[in-house]
Amino acid sequence: MKVSAKDKGFKRFSVLILIILSLQILSSLGIISKMSFPSPLSVCAGIGELILTGMPPGYRLLTHIEESLVRVFLGFILALMTGFLLGIIMGWSKRVSFYFNPVLELLRPVPPLAWLPLSVLWFGIGIMSKSFLIFLGAFFPILVNTILGVNSIEKSLIDGCYSLGASRRDIIFKVVIPGSMPSVLTGIRIGMGIGWMTLVAAELTGVKSGYGLGYMIMTARDLQRIDLVVAGMVTIGIVGYLLDAGVRLVEERVLKWRM
């Protein structure tokens, strides 16, 4: 018996729907104070207010999302280019890995937020300081997974290519990079998630910076609008889910050859 796409989608989100209904019932019965946590209906109304009116008024939700996405993509694209390139080089060359690995392993455990003072000192409170923190959050997952992907390729396969007369360039572009793509795409997915999670902290590097979901949430907090704070958090979750779904879609298209 085949399950329809509609039924499958309902089952997938059934736990989420149950949680939302439970919160609404508990809020309606007064078991959960609306001052400590708004009801789901209040959050939905808050999202509508953010779309139509904005927070602060005139600064609408879609523009906040657009501004945040620009910052995220700027940091993420830079992390993707540098992390992928350096990962291929370190995975291929044991000598490069020998010298670079201690430095990277020393920096990797440092959380992006710890770089906040230096990012403000180096780049000010503009878009670059925020994108720099997002870059740090996304860079290391992409780098590490790229290295693992290159190292996962069997040496006998590379030796066989050499014996057939393949050049180093051919091996890198036709064997190493395609063979490491599953691991690379996993790193990209993790990096995108961490970069998006770093967003709010990154946007806090600028006081009254105008647009951005982090700025919107902090403004709502200052006005004691907890419904809009939670609405902003829900928005971050929804956009993050859509970004992850987009990366998964790309992953499925790229890795069709493995099926």
C-alpha positions as CSV (number, residue, x, y, z in Angstrom):
1,M,0.0,0.0,0.0
2,K,1.5,3.3,-1.1
3,V,1.4,6.3,1.1
4,S,0.4,9.5,-0.6
5,A,2.7,12.5,-0.5
6,K,0.0,14.4,1.5
7,D,-0.2,11.6,4.2
8,K,3.6,11.3,4.3
9,G,3.9,15.1,4.9
10,F,1.3,15.0,7.6
11,K,3.1,12.1,9.4
12,R,6.4,13.9,9.1
13,F,5.1,17.0,10.9
14,S,2.7,15.2,13.2
15,V,4.9,15.7,16.3
16,L,5.3,19.4,15.5
17,I,1.6,19.8,15.1
18,L,0.9,18.0,18.3
19,I,3.3,20.3,20.2
20,I,1.7,23.4,18.7
21,L,-1.8,22.2,19.6
22,S,-0.7,21.3,23.2
23,L,0.9,24.7,23.7
24,Q,-2.3,26.4,22.5
25,I,-4.5,24.4,24.8
26,L,-2.2,24.9,27.8
27,S,-2.1,28.7,27.0
28,S,-5.9,28.9,26.6
29,L,-6.4,27.1,30.0
30,G,-4.0,29.6,31.7
31,I,-1.5,26.8,32.6
32,I,1.2,28.6,30.6
33,S,1.3,32.3,31.3
34,K,1.1,34.5,28.2
35,M,3.7,36.8,29.8
36,S,6.3,34.0,29.9
37,F,5.5,32.3,26.6
38,P,3.0,33.5,24.0
39,S,0.4,31.1,22.5
40,P,0.9,29.8,19.0
41,L,-2.0,32.0,17.8
42,S,-0.3,35.1,19.3
43,V,2.9,34.1,17.5
44,C,1.0,33.7,14.2
45,A,-0.6,37.1,14.8
46,G,2.9,38.5,15.5
47,I,4.3,37.1,12.3
48,G,1.4,38.8,10.5
49,E,2.2,42.1,12.3
50,L,5.9,41.8,11.3
51,I,5.0,41.3,7.7
52,L,2.5,44.1,7.5
53,T,3.8,46.7,10.0
54,G,7.3,45.6,10.8
55,M,9.5,45.9,13.9
56,P,10.3,48.7,14.5
57,P,7.3,50.0,12.5
58,G,8.3,50.5,8.8
59,Y,11.1,47.8,9.0
60,R,9.1,44.9,7.6
61,L,9.9,41.2,8.0
62,L,10.7,40.3,4.4
63,T,13.3,43.1,4.3
64,H,14.8,41.8,7.6
65,I,15.0,38.3,6.1
66,E,16.6,39.6,2.9
67,E,19.2,41.6,4.8
68,S,20.1,38.6,7.0
69,L,20.3,36.3,4.0
70,V,22.8,38.7,2.3
71,R,25.0,38.5,5.3
72,V,24.8,34.8,5.6
73,F,25.4,34.1,1.9
74,L,28.4,36.5,1.9
75,G,30.1,34.7,4.8
76,F,29.0,31.2,3.6
77,I,30.2,31.7,0.0
78,L,33.6,32.8,1.3
79,A,33.7,29.9,3.6
80,L,32.8,27.5,0.8
81,M,35.5,28.7,-1.5
82,T,38.3,28.8,1.0
83,G,37.2,25.7,2.9
84,F,36.8,23.6,-0.2
85,L,40.0,24.7,-1.8
86,L,42.1,24.3,1.3
87,G,40.4,21.0,2.1
88,I,41.3,19.6,-1.4
89,I,44.9,20.8,-1.0
90,M,45.3,19.4,2.6
91,G,43.6,16.1,1.7
92,W,45.9,15.6,-1.4
93,S,49.2,16.9,0.1
94,K,50.4,15.3,3.3
95,R,53.1,17.9,3.6
96,V,50.6,20.8,3.5
97,S,48.4,19.0,6.0
98,F,51.4,18.4,8.3
99,Y,52.1,22.2,8.5
100,F,48.6,23.6,8.4
101,N,46.8,21.0,10.6
102,P,48.1,22.2,14.0
103,V,47.1,25.8,13.3
104,L,43.6,24.8,12.1
105,E,43.1,22.4,15.0
106,L,44.0,25.2,17.4
107,L,41.5,27.6,15.9
108,R,38.7,25.2,15.2
109,P,37.4,24.8,18.8
110,V,37.1,28.6,19.3
111,P,33.4,29.5,18.9
112,P,32.6,32.2,16.3
113,L,31.1,34.4,19.1
114,A,34.5,34.6,20.8
115,W,35.8,36.4,17.7
116,L,33.2,39.1,18.1
117,P,35.4,41.8,19.7
118,L,38.1,41.3,17.1
119,S,35.6,41.3,14.2
120,V,34.3,44.7,15.4
121,L,37.9,46.0,15.8
122,W,38.9,44.8,12.3
123,F,35.7,45.4,10.3
124,G,33.6,47.9,12.3
125,I,29.9,47.2,12.9
126,G,28.9,46.9,9.3
127,I,28.1,43.9,7.2
128,M,31.7,42.6,7.0
129,S,32.0,41.9,10.8
130,K,28.7,39.9,10.8
131,S,29.7,38.0,7.6
132,F,33.1,37.3,9.2
133,L,31.5,35.5,12.1
134,I,29.3,33.5,9.8
135,F,32.3,32.6,7.7
136,L,34.1,31.2,10.8
137,G,31.0,29.2,11.7
138,A,30.7,27.6,8.2
139,F,34.4,27.3,7.3
140,F,35.6,24.5,9.5
141,P,32.8,22.0,8.8
142,I,33.4,22.4,5.1
143,L,37.1,22.2,5.5
144,V,37.1,19.1,7.7
145,N,34.6,17.2,5.6
146,T,36.4,18.0,2.4
147,I,39.6,16.6,3.8
148,L,37.8,13.5,5.0
149,G,36.3,13.1,1.5
150,V,39.6,13.3,-0.2
151,N,41.2,10.9,2.3
152,S,38.4,8.4,1.8
153,I,39.4,7.8,-1.8
154,E,41.3,4.5,-2.0
155,K,45.0,4.8,-2.9
156,S,44.8,1.9,-5.2
157,L,42.3,3.8,-7.4
158,I,44.7,6.7,-7.7
159,D,47.6,4.4,-8.4
160,G,45.6,2.7,-11.1
161,C,44.9,6.0,-12.7
162,Y,48.5,6.9,-12.7
163,S,49.4,3.5,-14.3
164,L,46.9,4.3,-17.1
165,G,48.7,7.5,-17.9
166,A,46.4,10.0,-16.1
167,S,48.0,13.3,-15.1
168,R,47.8,14.7,-11.6
169,R,45.3,17.3,-12.9
170,D,43.1,14.7,-14.4
171,I,43.1,12.7,-11.2
172,I,42.2,15.7,-9.0
173,F,39.4,16.9,-11.2
174,K,38.0,13.6,-12.5
175,V,38.6,11.3,-9.5
176,V,39.4,13.2,-6.3
177,I,36.8,16.0,-6.4
178,P,33.9,13.8,-7.7
179,G,34.8,11.0,-5.2
180,S,34.9,13.4,-2.3
181,M,31.6,15.2,-3.1
182,P,29.3,13.2,-0.7
183,S,31.5,14.3,2.2
184,V,31.9,17.8,0.9
185,L,28.1,18.2,0.6
186,T,27.7,17.0,4.1
187,G,30.1,19.7,5.2
188,I,28.2,22.3,3.2
189,R,25.0,21.3,4.8
190,I,26.5,21.5,8.3
191,G,28.3,24.7,7.5
192,M,25.1,26.4,6.3
193,G,23.3,25.3,9.4
194,I,26.0,26.7,11.7
195,G,26.3,29.8,9.7
196,W,22.6,30.5,10.0
197,M,22.6,29.8,13.7
198,T,25.5,32.3,14.1
199,L,23.3,34.9,12.4
200,V,21.7,36.4,15.5
201,A,25.0,36.7,17.4
202,A,26.6,38.2,14.3
203,E,23.9,40.8,13.9
204,L,24.4,41.8,17.6
205,T,27.8,43.2,16.6
206,G,26.0,46.3,15.4
207,V,23.9,48.5,17.7
208,K,20.7,49.8,15.9
209,S,22.1,48.4,12.7
210,G,18.7,48.8,10.9
211,Y,17.7,45.6,9.2
212,G,18.3,41.9,10.1
213,L,16.4,39.3,12.1
214,G,18.7,39.6,15.1
215,Y,18.2,43.3,15.2
216,M,14.4,42.8,14.9
217,I,14.3,40.4,17.8
218,M,16.4,42.6,20.0
219,T,14.2,45.6,19.2
220,A,11.1,43.5,20.1
221,R,12.8,42.5,23.4
222,D,13.5,46.2,24.2
223,L,9.8,46.9,23.7
224,Q,8.8,43.8,25.8
225,R,7.0,42.3,22.9
226,I,7.7,38.6,23.7
227,D,5.2,37.5,21.0
228,L,7.3,39.2,18.4
229,V,10.5,37.8,19.9
230,V,9.1,34.3,19.5
231,A,7.8,35.2,16.0
232,G,11.3,36.2,15.0
233,M,12.7,33.0,16.4
234,V,10.1,31.0,14.5
235,T,11.0,32.9,11.3
236,I,14.7,32.1,11.8
237,G,13.7,28.4,12.2
238,I,11.6,28.4,9.1
239,V,14.2,30.1,6.9
240,G,16.9,27.8,8.3
241,Y,14.7,24.7,7.5
242,L,14.2,26.0,3.9
243,L,17.9,26.6,3.5
244,D,18.7,23.1,4.7
245,A,16.0,21.7,2.3
246,G,17.6,23.6,-0.6
247,V,21.1,22.1,0.2
248,R,19.5,18.6,0.5
249,L,17.9,19.1,-2.9
250,V,21.2,20.0,-4.4
251,E,22.8,17.0,-2.7
252,E,20.3,14.6,-4.2
253,R,20.8,16.1,-7.7
254,V,24.5,16.0,-7.5
255,L,24.7,12.5,-6.0
256,K,22.3,10.8,-8.4
257,W,25.2,8.8,-9.8
258,R,25.6,7.0,-6.5
259,M,22.1,5.7,-6.6
